[in-house]
Amino acid sequence: MEGQLTVSESQLRRVLATLVVVMVVNQTGVVIISPLVVEIASTFQVPVGLAGQLRTAGALVSGLAAPWLGALSDRAGRKPVILAGLAVVGISALASALAPGFGWLLVIQALSGLGIAALLSTGLAAIGDYVPPERRAWAVGLVTTGQPLAWVIGLPLIGLLADTWGWRWSFLGVPFLFSIAGLALAWQLPPGRYQDRRPRSGITTSRAVRQALADRAARFWVLAELLIYSGWAGSLTFLGAYYIQVFRLSAGQASPLLAVVALAFSLGSLLAHRLARWRAPVVVFGSAIAAAGLLSLALTIRLPLGMAVALLCGYGLIHGVRGATSSALGLRLGEAHRGTMMALRASVVQLGYVFGGLFGGALLERWGFPALAIAYAAFLVGGGLITWRGISGER
């Protein structure tokens, strides 16, 4: 049985604000490599393509570790795992700033994936500990805005610090200082009140993962998320290159356009709860179809810059709706294993960066952006279809 919700509205606002900051810190650890990759390659005299694998290393570790860290939070509690994740991101940022060579930096970034996995999975799972089911879609949408906010706030600051003092200061000024702020806030988190009271101390991590995936609908949900995030995360990886190569923009000119897509995603996350009267699988399927269409139009047809930006903003908006709705759906499917379910989601998000990036890079090299768009659209449609048909009984 679940306990009664006793967190006051003022406490709930503080908790959700803290979780937004947690998601910002998580995402700064993800986005920092992209604008610094050329400078890092120059510093250590390695190819830019090799320097780009710093993000892949972190994503791979995150994808593999997230299920176990989420299951750990089901047993040990969310707060200790959140605090540990913030500490790992902060220490990794400090170590990255001091890295004496590329090999050291690669290892440090891989280890930072542990912190990113802890924050991404547990930050969302904590929503279920404080918020009743009927308000979770709204809460998920609010907390999810922390990720695009990291693009909007973090990317310009990362670039400014790199241009002024060098890339090492970007690690100190953004993920390191942001993680300290996150630790100060997360330390004040109250115990989760709206949570399962059954003892779980005897449940191993692997057993928790098996129990979470024992339900057929949960398995379909994880598979659908993996497909959709391979399309979404993969497309984000190459949107900057699309603006630069197709419209001949500089990196500085392309960055605000990427931030606008992130803002649209935030708006979509906040609007998702307004569709709560619709069945969640239908919303996920419809938004996946719409996102696939907008991405295909933007990248397969040579359009004026303004029209392409508008289509890609619509793409971000719709994916924000889909992401928040699907996360709330995952919380309902794994009510007794919220940490594990959100950890599995964190895992597929990170593996989406790995699969989408590797697959998209090969396509882009041979056939260009139209083939990239069609492939990613197929991932989106396939994931939406699996959600609709495989989880049809859920609201």
Secondary structure, DSSP 8 states (H G I E B T S, - for coil): -B------HHHHHHHHHHHHHHHHHHHHHHHTHHHHHHHHHHHHT--HHHHTHHHHHHHHHHHHHHHHHHHHHHHH-HHHHHHHHHHHHHHHHHHHHT--SHHHHHHHHHHHHHHHHHHHHHHHHTHHHHS-GGGHHHHHHHHHTHHHHIIIIIHHHHHHHHHHH-HHHHHIIIIIHHHHHHHHHHTT-----SSB-S--TT--HHHHHHHHTSSHHHHHHHHHHHHHHHHHHHHHHHHHHHHHHHH---HHHHHHHHHHHHHHHHHHHHHGGGGTTS-HHHHHHHHHHHHHHHHHHHHHS---HHHHHHHHHHHHHHHHHHHHHHHHHHHHHTGGGHHHHHHHHHHHHHHHHHHHHHHHHHHHHHH-HHHHHHHHHHHHHHHHHHHHHHSTT--
